Amino acid sequence: MNDTKEQLIEELKKSEDWERDQGDLWFWEKIGRLPFKLLDKFTPAFLQNKIGDILDELGQYIQSGGRYLSSVSSIKSYYPNKNVDNLEDVSNIPIAEMDYAVTKLKSNRKRLATIQGAGTGIGGIFTLTIDIPVLLGMQLKTLQDIAICYGYNPNDKKERIYIVKILQFVSSDIVGKRAILKQLSLIDSPEDETKREAISELQGWREVVFTYRDQVGWKKLFQMIPIAGLLFGAFINRSAVNDIAEAGMMLYRKRRIKERLNEN
């Protein structure tokens, strides 16, 4: 059964309501937005270097996908009871079923992130350098799999840019969120080509790294305490994956809904 126009409009309203609720950062997140000089002063050199490596990894991810690409062939695992062979088949699945598939994916990734964060948290400073790239990889793969669930190909460069902008959205303040939402709304726009090209500028993904460093750098300092880091690591990684999955779900579902309304 296909979605009716009325159902699509109602689902679109839910996504728009969610966007309006993204108005401000929690106090915890505001601490993570402290000036870079203060962050540099207290962050150990090894941690700065490791987070700095993320700059190169995200740059490579946008250009080629690097080592993070999810396989589109995993479609059937998300819709085991559907006759789907490609992303075009997925794009015709009702929104409610897409949401259900993503909700299951989100739950599984949160559980995995909790276990992974607790495991690396036990070792404190010794396992922290392992945890940061693993968390980044988990966030990227979660967003790619969400894209697949809504019928988009994460192997396309446009989708890789879209995914990195979602990373930036989650770690931005209210002004940044509004700007990013505007950029994301242009991703499928047939309007001025230069507007869409602006999304893929170098500065775009550099900003992602800086905001990511804000968030991750401070939080990971608490994870450096052996044993106590188990609790911090579990909470931090679960929270990070949950926030990414929620944003990915709401933004991708809105995109799919608007495409269907335009088709109608």
N, C-alpha and C positions, 0 to 999 in steps of 0.2 A: 504494500500500500504506500503510495507516494504522499509526500507532505502537501497539504492544501496551502493556498496563499495565506489564509487566516492563521494557520498553525505556524507558518514561517514568520509572519509578522510578530506573533506572540513570542516566538523563540528569539527573534532579533531584539525585542524589547528587553528580554532577560540579559542578553549580552551587553546592551547599552546601559542598563541599570548597574551591572557589575563595573563597567568602566567608570561610571560616575562615583562609585564607592571607593575607587582607588585614589582618594583625595589627598591623603597625607601619609607620612611614614610613622611607624611606631617609635617610641622613645629609643628603643634598642637600635632601630635602624638609623636614627638621627645621630647616635653616638658614632656609628660606622661612617658617617659623612663628615667627620672632623677633617680639618685641613691636611693636605698631603705632607707638609713639613713635619707636623706633629706625628703623623703616622710613620714617616720615615725615621724619625728620631727614636721611636720605641720598638719598631719592628726589627727583629734580628736580620742580619744581612742574608743569611741562608734563605729566610722566608721571603725577603724582597726579591731575591734572585729567582726563586721558584715561581712566585706570582708573576714576575717579569717574563718568565718563559711562556706564560699564557698568551702574551701579546703575539708571539710568533705562532703559537698554535692556532689562535683564532684567525690570524691572517691567512695561514695555510688552509684552514678549514673553509674560509670563504672562497678561496681560489680553487681548491681541488677537492675539498671534503676531508683531506688528510686521512687519518686513521679512524675517524669517527662515524663514517657513513653507515646508516642502517640499510638493510636490504629490503627492497620493495617486494621481494618474493615472500616476505613474512605476512603478507596480506591475509592469507587464509587462517593464520593463527589468531587473528583478531576477530574474524568472522567465520568461525568453524561451521556454522549452520547455514551459511550463505554460499551461493554458487558465484564466487568472485574469482576472476583470473587476472584482473589488472585494475589499475587505479580508476579507469573509466567506469568499471562495474561498481566500485566502491562509491563513486561520486553520486550514484543514484539511490544509495541506501537511505532510508528515513533518518532524519536528524536524531531522533530519540535513540535509535540503535547505534548510531555513531557515538553519541554521548555515553551510552552504556559501555561500549568497548573501551573508550578512553578512561572512564571511571575505574574499570577493572585494571587497566594499565597503570593508572595513577596509584592505585592501592598497592599493586605489586612493587612498583618502583620505590614508594615510600618505605615499604618493609625492607627492601634490599638496601636502601640508603641508611636506614637505622642500624642494620647489622654491620654494614661497612664502616659507618662512622664510629660505632662502638669499638669495632675491632682495631681500627687504626688509632683510636683515642687512648687505648690502653698503654701504648708505647710512648705517649706524650711527644716530645720534640723529635724522637728518633723515627717515628712513623708519619709525622706530619707532612713531610715532603712527598710521601706516597699518596696521602689522602687528597691533596689539592688537585692534581691532574685527574685522579679517579673521579672526584666529585664533578669536575668540569665535564668529563666524558659522559658521566651519567646524566647530567642536565641536557647536554646536546643530544644524546641518543633518545632521551625521553621526549624532547620536542620533535625530533625526527619521526618517531613512532606515532606521535599524535598527528603529525602532518599526514602520515600514511592512512591513519584511521579516518581522516576527513577527505581522503582522496587526492592528496597533493604529493608530488614527488620530491623528497628531500635531497635527491641527487642533483636537482636543478640548482643552478647558482642563485636564481631569484629566491628560492626557498631557503638556501643557506643564509642569504642576507636577511631574510625575514626572521629566521630563527635567532640570529645574533642580535637583531633589534629587540626581540622578545627578552633575551638575556639583559639587555640594556634597560628595557622597560621595568623589569622587576626590581632592579637596584637603583632606579632613579627617584628623584623627589617629584612633587606634584607638577612643577613646571616642566621637568623633563618628560614625565609621563604624557602630558598633553602634546608635547612636540613629537614624541615618538608615535603616538596614536595617529597623528596627522600624517606622518611619514608612512606608517603601515597602511593607511587607507589609500595611498597612491600606488601601492605595489601592483595592483591589477588595472590601474587607470589607463585608458587609451589616450589620455590628454597629453600635454606637453612632455615630450621624451626627456627633456632636461630635468624636469621635476623628479621623475623616477630614477634617473641616473644619480641624483644627489644622494639617494639612500645608500648607494654602494661606495661613496667616497671613503678614502682612507681614514679620515677623521672619525667617521661613524664607528668603525670597529675599535679604534683607539680609545674612544670614550667608553666603550663597553668594558675594556680592560681596567680603566681607571675606576669606574664605579664598582666593578667586580672586586678590585683590590680594596676599595673602601669597605665593602661588605665582608669579604672573606678574611682580609688581613687581621682585623680586630677580633673577629669571632674565633679565629684559629689560635690566637694567643692564649685564650682560655683553655684550649685543648692541649696545650703543651705540658700540662700538669699530669704526670703519670697516674693511672687508675681513675682519678677524678675526671680525666680527659675522656673516659669511657662515656660518662653521662653527657658531657658537653658535645663530644663527637656525634653521639647518637641523635641528640636534639638538633644540632646545627645542620647535619646532613639531611635529616628527615624534613626539617623546615625548609631548607633550600630547594629540595626536590619537589616538595608540596607546592611551594610558591610558583616554581617554574611550570609545573604541570597544570596548575589552575589557570595561569595566564595563557599558556599555550592552548588549552582547551577552549577558553572563552574567545580568544582572538581568532583561532582557526574556525570555530563553529560559526562565528559571526560572518567570517569571510565566505564560508560555504552557503550560509543562509542568504546573504546578499546576492551571490551569484545565481541562486535559484530564483529569487524574486526578479532579478533582471531578465532571466530566461522567460519567466511568465509574462 
